[in-house]
Amino acid sequence: MAPVRLLLCVAALSLLAFSSASAADGDDGIVGTWERVTEDYGLEETWVIKKTNDQWTVSGSFWQLGKNGEVGNFKGKDVKYADGTLSFTQDYFKIPKGRKNGTKATASAEGNRLDISLKVGDVETKDTMARAGDASEILGTWSTITVGMKETWTFGRDKNGEYSVRGTFKNKAGAEVGRFTGTNVRYFKRTVWFNQQYSKIPTTGGIRNGSAIACAAYGNELTYLWTNGKASGKARMTKDDAK
C-alpha cells in the first residue's frame, strides 16, 4: 500500500482535520468509537463500544500502515459494565502480531479519553485510547479540475457505519471518461485511507490503477496525498456545496 513518504505526511493531514467530540454523561459516555496507535508494533487499533437496550457489545479491528486490509479483529465476550468500568474478553477472529486470544480487557472513559487495561495471565499492560471522530467533516462530495477533466469524489457511510468512496472524471462536454471505487477504506485519526480501484481509467493525465490515498478535510477544502509505485503527489479538492 502506501510507502514511507506518504505515511510521514499523514500526521499533518490529521492535524488539519482535528475536531473534538463530546461524551455523554453516565454509562453512555463510554459508548462510541475509540482509537490508538499501539507502541509495540505500530498497529492502528479501533474499538467500537455499543449499548442496545441493556446489552453491551465490543468489537475491535487492527490495521498496519503499508498493508492492505485488516491484520486483526476481535469481538468482546462476556461483556459487562459496572461502576463505570467495562470488562470483557477479547475473542479474536484474526490475531494480529503481538496479541493473544482470551486477553482480559477493562476500560473506563473520562471525556474523550478511554483508559484501558489488557491482561494475559499475570502480565498486565495499560494505555489510553482517544474518541474517534464521526467523519462528518469529510462526508459528501468534493471536486477539482484534473488535466482538463472534472474529478469528483463522494464519501459515504452505510447504516452499519462502513465507509465508502467513489470517484468520477468528466470531460468538458460532461461525458464520463473515468470511474473508480475505494477499496480498503478506513477512517483513522481524522484521515480517510483507501486504494483507487478503477473500472474505467481516463486516457489522459497518466492516471494509473491502485493508487494509495490518504485524505483529510478542513472546512471546505480536502487535502490528499497519493502514491503509486515510485510516483507520489499532493492535491486539493473543494466541497461541492461550497461553490
N, C-alpha and C positions, 0 to 999 in steps of 0.2 A: 504494500500500500504506500503510505507517504514516507519518503526518505527523511533523513535528519534535518535537511534545510527547511522543509515545510514545518516539521514539528517544533523547531526552535522559535518560529514566529507565532505559534498558536496562543502563547500566553498573552501577547499583545492584543490579539483579537478578543480574547476572553475579557480583558480589562475594558475594552470599548463597550462590550455588551452587558456589563455588570448591572444587575438590578436586585434589590433586596426583596425578600418575601416575608410577610408577617405570619407568625404562627398563631393558631387559635389557643384559647385558654383551655385548661383541663386536659383530659386524656387525648383530645383531638390534636393537641399540639405536637404529638409525635407522628401523626398521620401525614403522609406525603412521600416525596422522593428525596433521597439523600445520596450524596456522592463524596468520593475522596480518591486521591491517587495514593496507592499504598507505597510505603517506604521500601519494602523489601524488593519487589520485582517491578515496581512502577506500573502496577495494574490500575486501570480505570474501573473502580468498583462503584456500583449503584445499587441501593436498596429501595424497594417500593413497599411502604407500610400502609395497609388499608384496614378500615374497620367498617364492616357491613352489619347493620343491626348491632349485635354484641359480639360478633365474630371477628377475630383479628387474623390477618394474613400477612406474610412477609415473602417477598421474592427478591433475588439478587442476581446481578449479572456482572461479568468481568470482560473487559476488552484490554488489548495491549497495543500500544502505539506501534504502527508498522505492520500489523497483522490484520487480515480480513476476517470479519466475523467474531462472534463471541469466543473467548477462550475458557469461559467457565460460567456456570449458572447454578442456582440452588432455589429451593423453596423452604420456608420455615415449617418445622414440625413441632407439634405440641406448643403452639404459640399461646402465651399468657400475658396479661397485663395486670399489674397490681402495684399500688403505692408509687405510681409514676415510673415504673420500670417495666419494659417489655422483655420477655425472655422467650427463647426458642432454641431449637437445634437446627443447624444447617444441614439439610438433606440435599446433596449435590446430584444433579443430572450429569454435569460435566465438571470435573475437578480441575481448577487452574493450578499453575505452578505454585508450590508453597502452601497449599491448603489441604485440609484433611476432612473427610466426610465425618459427620457426627459432632462437629465443633459446637460447643455450647456458647450461645451468644446472649448478651444482655444489652439493653440500650435505654437511655433516658434523654429527653430533649430539654434544652433551655434556649428558647428563642429559635434562632436559625442554626444552632449547633446541636449535634447528636453525639453524646458520649457513649462509646461502645466498648465492650469487653468481650474478647474471644478466648475461650479456654479449651485446650486439648490436654486431657489428663491433668497433670499438676502445673502445666505451663499456661500462664495467662498473659495476654497482651492487651493493651488499652490504646485507644486512639479516638479521634473525633472525625465526624463527617459533617458536611455543610448541606443546608437545604438547597435543593436544586431549583433552578428557575422553571417557569412553565412554557418557555419558548414563545410567549406572546409577542416578544419584540421582533421575531423573525417570521412568524406565520403570515401567510399572504403571498402576494405576487410582486415580483421585482423585475426590472428590465434595464437594458442598456443597449447601446449600438456597438456591434462587433463586426469589424471589416464590412460595413455597409448593410449588415443584417440586424434586425431587431431580435435580441436574445432575451427570453423571458423565463424566469424560474418561478415555480409555485411550490410553497411549502405548506403541507397539511398535516393533520393528525386525526386518526380514526377514533372510534368510540372506545377502543382498547388502549388508547394512548400511544399507539405506534406512529412514528413519523414517516412522512413520505415526501419525495421531491420529484418534480418532473420539469422538463425544460423543452422549449421550442425555439426554433430560429425561423424568421420570416424575411423574405427579400423585400425590396422597395415596393413591389406590386402587392404585397400582403400574402404571397403564397408561402406555404410552409416548406422549408428546404432542409430542416434538421429537427431531430427529436431525440430526447433521452429520458430515462428514469434513473433515480438514485438507488444504488444498492448499498448494503451495509450502513444504512442511515442510523445515526445516533446523535443525541443531544447531550453534551457533557461540558460542564464549566462554561455555559453560555455560548458554546460553539457547536455548530452542526457539522458533522463529518459525513461524507458519502463518496461513493465512486460513481462516475458517469457511465451508464450503460446505454449506448446509442442503438436505436432501431433504425435511425436514418442519420448519416453523418453528412454535414454540409460539405459541398465540394470546394468551397473557398475557405481561406483562413487557416489552413493547415491543422484543423481540429482532428484529434485522434481519440479513439475509444479508450475507456478505462481510467481517465484522469482521476486522481485523488483530490478531493476538495475539502477545505476547512473554511467555514464562513461564519461571520458574526455580524449582528446588526446593531446600530446605534442611531436612534431616531429614524430618519427617512433614508439612511444610507447603509448599504450592506457591503462589507469588505470581504473579499475571499482570496485565498491562496490556492493555487493549483500546482500539481506536479504530475508529470507523465514521463517515466524514464529519467533521462538526464535534463529534461526541459522543465522549467518551472516559471511561475509568474504571479503577479498580484493584480487584481482588478476591483472595480466597484460597480454597484448597481444601485438604482433608486427605486423606492417603493412606488408602485403604480398609482395609488390613490393620492400621492403627494404631488403629482404632476399637474 
